[in-house]
């Protein structure tokens, strides 16, 4: 069976997409746990960026090493390298600068739910980018319901007690918006490139910029033992596997048929956060938010005709 037929098979799409969501959802509390393990304070932005940079540089090197061992051509011509560097700046540097800083200033449960806004941003952007992927009444309703879930998760103990900070929830929303833009650009690039090589380079180049920003800002780790090293390796492997599989799924399937699985991320992330970090997931606002977000994603990503993916 060829790679193309494998990643277009509905059963394989279900298996690989669910695996990606499981990896990404579990990574949220793992990163948060890493802050405490390494000794990074929420306000130490440079050290947060250094942590992120090392993770993604290692992930990129893993994929490129795999590319060499599997006989792929990993060297890119200047034009392709420039395009991939631009993807890395958006999908890795910008997205994860906002993500790592935002996560440090809010809970992992909240982060998992807010991360689902990537689906809604993608639908809204597609309306303006693709001529035959316009925003229908059903999808508009889904976006409204999904964003209602985002609003719900920011309520405090009282009905009018609303908690939203630019350094926390604000940066997480910027992160998902940057990620949705980069995903559209990355899907276009993947049509003419090997997805594994493209992902490896964008992670390595984007991670290198994050690392440089962290080192330049005086980033450091208070404590770095075997446990911290293993955690970074594990997180790098998560990124390498999940980004590559997701890129391959998007390359061989309509966007909507893959994006529908994103509803699993906030649920997995919230449950794992509750287990690992002892964060409460049974507060009314989290349960309402998870329900609204899941309904919203289902509405915007399921319809009778598969969404088109050809740009105008």
C-alpha positions in Angstrom: 0.0 0.0 0.0 1.4 3.4 -0.9 1.8 6.2 1.5 -0.9 8.2 -0.3 -3.5 5.4 -0.1 -2.6 4.8 3.5 -3.2 8.4 4.7 -6.3 8.7 2.6 -7.9 5.6 4.1 -10.7 6.6 6.6 -9.6 4.1 9.2 -6.0 5.3 9.0 -7.2 8.9 9.2 -9.2 8.1 12.4 -6.2 6.3 13.9 -3.5 8.8 13.0 -5.6 11.9 13.8 -6.7 10.5 17.2 -3.0 9.7 18.0 -2.0 13.3 17.1 -4.8 14.7 19.3 -3.7 12.4 22.2 -0.1 13.6 21.8 -1.0 17.3 21.7 -3.5 17.1 24.4 -1.1 15.3 26.7 1.7 17.7 25.9 -0.2 20.7 27.5 0.1 19.4 31.1 3.6 17.9 30.4 4.9 21.4 29.4 3.3 22.9 32.5 4.8 20.2 34.6 8.2 20.9 33.0 8.1 24.5 34.2 8.2 23.4 37.8 10.6 20.5 37.2 13.2 22.8 35.6 12.4 25.8 37.9 11.1 28.4 35.4 9.1 31.2 36.9 6.0 32.4 35.0 7.6 35.8 34.4 10.9 34.4 33.1 10.1 34.7 29.4 13.6 34.1 28.2 13.8 30.8 30.0 10.4 29.8 28.7 11.6 30.5 25.2 14.8 28.5 25.8 12.7 25.5 27.0 10.5 25.7 23.9 13.5 26.2 21.5 15.4 23.2 22.8 12.3 21.1 22.4 11.6 22.1 18.8 15.2 22.1 17.7 15.5 18.5 18.9 12.3 17.6 17.2 13.5 19.0 13.9 16.8 17.1 14.2 14.9 13.9 14.9 12.9 14.2 11.7 15.8 15.2 9.5 17.8 12.4 10.9 14.9 10.0 10.1 14.8 11.5 6.6 18.4 10.8 6.0 18.1 7.2 7.3 15.0 6.6 5.1 16.8 7.8 2.0 14.9 11.1 1.6 16.5 14.2 0.1 16.7 16.5 3.1 18.8 19.3 1.5 16.5 22.0 0.1 17.1 24.5 -2.6 17.3 28.2 -1.5 13.7 29.0 -2.5 12.3 26.0 -0.7 14.5 26.6 2.4 13.3 30.2 2.5 9.6 29.2 2.3 10.2 26.6 5.0 11.9 29.1 7.2 8.9 31.4 6.9 6.7 28.5 7.9 8.9 27.9 10.9 8.7 31.5 12.0 4.9 31.3 12.0 4.2 27.8 13.1 7.0 27.3 15.6 8.5 30.6 16.6 5.5 32.9 16.8 2.9 30.3 17.7 5.0 28.8 20.6 6.4 32.0 21.9 2.8 33.0 22.6 1.8 29.5 23.7 4.6 28.9 26.2 4.3 32.4 27.8 0.5 32.1 27.8 0.5 28.7 29.4 2.8 30.0 32.2 0.1 32.5 33.1 -3.0 30.3 33.2 -4.0 26.7 33.9 -3.4 23.7 31.7 -7.1 22.9 31.6 -7.9 26.4 30.3 -5.0 26.1 27.8 -6.4 22.9 26.4 -9.8 24.4 25.8 -8.5 27.7 24.4 -6.3 25.7 22.0 -9.4 24.5 20.2 -10.0 28.0 18.8 -7.6 27.0 16.1 -10.4 25.2 14.4 -12.7 28.2 14.4 -9.9 30.6 13.2 -9.2 28.1 10.4 -12.8 28.1 9.3 -13.0 31.9 9.3 -9.7 32.3 7.4 -10.8 29.7 4.8 -13.8 31.8 4.1 -11.6 34.6 2.8 -8.9 32.4 1.2 -10.8 29.6 -0.6 -13.4 30.5 -3.2 -15.6 27.4 -2.5 -15.1 27.0 1.3 -17.3 29.8 2.4 -18.8 30.3 5.8 -22.3 28.7 5.8 -25.0 29.4 8.4 -24.2 26.0 10.1 -20.5 26.8 10.3 -21.2 30.3 11.6 -23.4 28.9 14.3 -20.6 26.4 15.2 -18.1 29.3 15.5 -20.4 31.2 17.7 -21.1 28.2 20.0 -17.4 27.4 20.1 -16.4 30.9 21.1 -19.2 30.9 23.7 -17.3 28.0 25.2 -14.1 30.1 25.2 -16.0 32.8 27.0 -17.4 30.4 29.5 -14.0 29.0 30.5 -12.9 32.5 31.6 -15.7 33.0 34.2 -14.8 32.9 37.8 -16.9 31.7 40.7 -19.6 34.3 40.1 -21.6 34.8 36.9 -20.1 38.2 36.3 -16.6 37.3 37.6 -14.7 37.2 34.4 -10.9 36.4 34.3 -9.0 37.2 31.1 -5.4 38.4 30.9 -3.4 39.4 27.9 -0.3 37.5 29.1 -2.4 34.3 29.7 -5.5 33.8 27.7 -4.8 36.6 25.3 -1.5 35.1 24.1 -3.0 31.7 23.8 -5.6 33.1 21.4 -2.9 34.8 19.4 -1.0 31.5 19.4 -4.0 29.6 17.9 -4.6 32.3 15.3 -0.9 32.2 14.2 -1.1 28.4 14.1 -4.2 28.4 11.9 -2.5 30.9 9.4 0.7 28.8 9.4 -1.3 25.5 8.8 -2.9 26.9 5.7 0.5 28.1 4.4 2.1 24.8 5.4 -0.6 22.7 3.6 0.2 24.6 0.4 3.9 24.0 0.8 3.4 20.3 1.5 1.9 19.7 -2.0 5.3 20.2 -3.5 7.5 18.9 -0.7 8.1 15.8 1.4 6.0 16.4 4.5 8.6 14.9 6.8 11.4 17.0 5.5 9.3 20.1 5.5 8.2 19.6 9.1 11.8 18.8 10.2 13.2 22.0 8.7 10.4 24.2 10.0 10.7 22.8 13.5 14.5 23.1 13.5 14.6 26.6 12.0 11.7 27.9 14.1 13.2 26.3 17.2 16.6 27.8 16.5 15.1 31.3 16.6 13.3 30.5 19.9 16.6 29.2 21.4 18.5 32.3 20.2 15.8 34.5 21.7 16.0 32.6 25.0 19.8 32.7 25.2 19.9 36.3 24.1 17.4 37.3 26.8 19.4 35.5 29.6 17.3 32.4 29.8 18.6 29.6 32.0 17.4 26.6 33.9 17.5 26.6 37.7 17.7 22.8 37.8 18.2 20.4 35.0 18.5 16.7 35.8 17.8 13.4 34.1 14.1 13.9 34.5 14.1 17.3 32.8 16.2 16.0 30.0 13.9 13.0 29.4 10.9 15.3 29.4 12.4 17.5 26.7 13.2 14.5 24.6 9.7 13.1 25.1 8.1 16.5 24.1 10.4 16.7 21.1 9.3 13.3 20.0 5.6 14.3 20.5 6.2 17.3 18.2 8.1 15.3 15.6 5.5 12.6 15.3 2.3 14.7 15.7 3.3 17.5 13.3 4.5 15.0 10.6 1.4 12.8 10.8 -0.9 15.9 10.7 0.9 17.3 7.7 0.5 14.0 5.9 -3.2 13.8 6.8 -3.8 17.3 5.5 -1.8 16.6 2.4 -4.0 13.6 1.4 -7.4 14.6 2.7 -9.9 17.5 2.7 -9.2 19.9 5.6 -12.6 19.4 7.2 -12.3 15.6 7.4 -9.1 16.0 9.4 -10.0 19.0 11.5 -13.1 17.3 12.9 -10.8 15.4 15.2 -9.5 18.5 16.9 -12.5 18.3 19.3 -10.6 15.6 21.1 -7.7 17.9 22.1 -9.5 20.0 24.8 -11.1 16.9 26.3 -7.8 14.9 26.4 -5.8 17.9 27.6 -8.3 18.7 30.4 -8.5 15.2 31.7 -4.8 14.6 31.6 -4.2 18.0 33.3 -6.6 17.0 36.1 -4.7 13.7 36.5 -1.1 15.0 36.3 -1.4 18.5 37.8 -4.4 18.0 40.1 -6.2 20.8 38.3 -10.0 20.7 38.7 -11.8 19.8 35.5 -15.3 19.3 37.1 -16.0 23.0 37.7 -19.2 24.0 35.9 -17.4 26.4 33.6 -15.0 23.8 32.3 -17.8 21.2 31.7 -19.9 23.8 29.9 -16.9 25.1 27.9 -15.9 21.5 26.9 -19.4 20.8 25.7 -19.8 24.1 23.8 -16.4 23.8 22.1 -17.0 20.2 21.1 -20.4 21.0 19.7 -19.0 24.0 17.8 -16.2 22.0 16.3 -18.6 19.3 15.2 -20.8 21.9 13.5 -18.0 23.6 11.6 -16.2 20.5 10.5 -19.0 18.1 9.5 -21.2 18.7 6.5 -22.6 16.9 3.5 -19.9 17.9 1.1 -16.2 17.8 1.9 -14.6 21.3 2.0 -12.4 22.2 -0.9 -8.8 22.9 -0.4 -7.7 24.6 -3.6 -6.9 28.3 -3.1 -8.4 30.9 -5.4 
